């Protein structure tokens, strides 16, 4: 078993333990309503989200009109609850305080491998939504050659996190022995730029918005783009970035609502695809997004990195992407053989949405 797989197993154990604890006392969002016909919904629909209105999830924000329509149709309240990490957003889903999780594909996969009946029902973007950033002082000497960082310190949030996994894969692609590199877990994405500026780390895989800010502040420079699927594939494979994860129980109890949520997502994806121009894209996003992301000039610098990740998806995933995502996460063939793992990636609703008028 590789060290990465061992980390994944520890994460699975933690997910299982937290879920058992959290389920004991939370069902506040599960009071069902019937809206006339068969359109059932909980009193509130909470979507736990990794980050607060991140640009990486633009299709979700662009779907605001569709979510408003869902609120009217089902007489329910749709809300997005932000978390610092995808694993925390997943915990909210498993514990029952959220009904859907907007989180990384491998985050939910960890729970599925642990035996949880969770389903990845709609893809938001392909690629990892990240770029590799190094301290500014290395730009002239190291450039984009990650092999030159053999004696440097790699930073990430925590062992087994998406940032750590991507950093390892990129390092190994350039011939580095990951086990021999210096590494530092920083705990949070907010620590990335300060750690680079202080010289605590030399190279980090970070989300595009954080990376652009680091570049703008003169703290770092972009070494490699993992957000654009075409550029990421040679380095780490054809990766499924993030999407919507829910429980099989929720899907079975609210089939029409679940389909409408994915219809909304696919509508949002197709709206975003029509706006390669940053100004048009920013204008199309809702006020709730703009309140958090007020600097349109910064958005304009993020958009060229992030936009290709939306163009690459229809809301579904394919077998090659699933295999590469398993490999990136360090999951073994044994991990993939379980019943819940096999059922985890579910294209049914997204295919149905793509075949209808949600374009």
Buried (B, 14 or more C-beta within 10 A) or exposed (E): EEEBBEBBBEBBEBBBEBBEEBEEEEEEBBEEEEBEEEBBBBBBBBBBBBBBBBBBBBBBBBBBEBBEBBBEBBBBBBBBBBBBBBBBBBBBBBBBBBBBBBBBBBBBBBBBBBBBBBBBBBBBBBBBBBBBBBBBEBBEEBEBEBEBBBEBBBBBBBBBBBBBBBBBBBBBBBEBEBEEBEBBBBBEBEBBBEBBBEEBBBBBBBBBBBBBBBBEEEBBBBBBBBBBBBBBBEBBBBBBBBBBBBBBEBBEBBEBBBBBBBBBBBBBBBBBBEBBEBEEBBEBBBEEBBEEBEEEEBBBBBBBBBBBBBBBBBBBBEEEBBEBBBBBBBBBEEBBEBEBBEBBBBBEBBBBBBEEEBB
